[in-house]
Amino acid sequence: MLTKGDFRAKALKICLRDAGLTESVTKQLDHILQEQFKPENYRELGGVAYFRNNWLELDLVHPPQIKEVEDSLVKFSQGDYSGLDSLSLFVNDAVDFHQKYHGEVILFNALRHYINAVYNKSKEDPNNLSLTEKERRNAIEIYKRLMKSYTVVPLDEHIDKPGFLGSFHVHPSGSKPSPADINSSSEDDLPALVFSALPTYPKTGISIYLLHLGNEELLYQGPLH
């Protein structure tokens, strides 16, 4: 028996494989990749796919919780520790996710312990927390590396909307779907897309993968134009 996810996956295959990349889809993908490769961006961008206006529409999503973490990193870099609760919550979720699907990374574990220790110290004695600029800078550098491997795309507000097809995120290193991508797709009936490209994508092109129920399928590989 076909599920709702099967029909959603079929629609994505039609729009991204069977019909080729239309001008509308190409423009949207180009916009997403331009945003991904802006110099100031350091994480994998993601969003949601809809069937609207008789074809595929791809909407970037900027989750409020990610914006809060990014703002907290800026505060932390300036010696303002008021955002440590957000940094602690995110680092714990991200490291747990990474370990579940990719195994332990000593550097990320060390970051978790460091951020949690600083957060706990700030709660106990907020007026006596002093970190050097180098300490903060090193922690932020590792934190940003962790954020690259943990893409948050909240779907609760989208799942029941008309035309919703699934989620997507970008792999800016040009890599295939990760074990986390594949395994997490097996946990529900929601299709997910991975757009894999490099900063040189106008010349080197893009690969588009569909993930559904633990299966990976290459829908498109080639230039955008």
C-alpha angles and dihedrals in degrees: 000000000000117000130212087256090056091057091046091050090049091053090052091050091052093049098042105029117015097044096035121230109314121210090255094053092043091055091050093049090048090052092049092050093046088055091045094054099045107129093239094054116093105168139066111269121222143178148152135287123222137179101230134151089014095301147052121304123186117202122192113225122209104193115217091226091058091048088051091052092048091050090048091053090054090050091047091052088056094049094259108133099183091107097054092107090062092045092050094048094048096044091053093050093044096048092046090052093046093049093047094057107020105027130243120328110195093207093054092045090051090051091052092052092046096049093045092048092050091046093050091047090050090054093049098044112004093172095056102051112119125168126172121242089246092054091051093045093051092048092049092050091055092041091057090050089054092050089056090063099046116063116188117201110165109211104177094097092047107042097081098040118110113267097015110154107170146283135295139194137180129246101205093187092064091246129148121251110297126236086257091055093049097041095045089051089061092060096072142012096257117117117226132196128211118202107201118194146134129231085261091061094127085068103023098041133214138282119215119200129189119210121193131156092348095310125120123208129178107225101175140005123177145060124333093222 
